[in-house]
Each structure stands twice: as C-alpha cells, then as structure tokens.
C-alpha cells in the first residue's frame, strides 16, 4: 500500500478544485502533517481511508474542498489496496454530519466504508 504524503494530498486537492475558482490555500499545514503521520502508522487500508476521511472533515486543512478531497483521498487509498468504495456512499452525508457534531469516530467511518466496499478485479 502506498504511503500517504503531503504532496499526494495537495495534488488531489488541486485536482478536486481544478474546475472552479476555489481558494486552494492551506490553512493548517500542521493538520496535514499530523494526518500524514497518523495515516502511515495504519496498515489496514480501510482504517487508513477512514482516518484520512475523518481527519480532513473534522480538522480542515484547506480553505475549501476538504470533504471532496477527503473523498478522493479515501478512494485512492482503497483503490490502491484493490477495493472500491464509491464515494459518497449512502452513509456519507450522515457520517459528515456526525463528524461535524463530533459524534462519529474514525471507526464509524471504517464500518461504513466496509459495508459499501467491493473488490476490484
């Protein structure tokens, strides 16, 4: 499984917002570095994808597009492990609302991803 890097996240973020006039600035580089550190300690792709999704939603690192970037990054992590979760999965709106209210944890996101996953052949 590919390591998560600051460059990977920033490139995904740029691609997510490429077609808009959105503000690409980073508001918390510290949040990104912490996200990279924690994600690379996690060997399980579902746990890693859930952690990055939860972290970018709970502690935004960019001015705009954090949730869309979180979706794409989680998809990339799972795709690299041979799994497919089409985000947003049915539970994602409730997950994001729960993350905003601090009632959803990364483990909850992981369960939702596992329920929506399929293997890529």
Secondary structure, 3 states (H helix, E strand, C coil): CCCCCHHHHHHHHHHHCCCCCCCCCECCHHHHHHHHHHHHCCCCHHHHHHHHHHHHHHCCCECCCHHHHHHHHHHHHHHHCCEEECCCCCCHHHHHHHHHCCCCCHHHHHHHHHHHEEECC
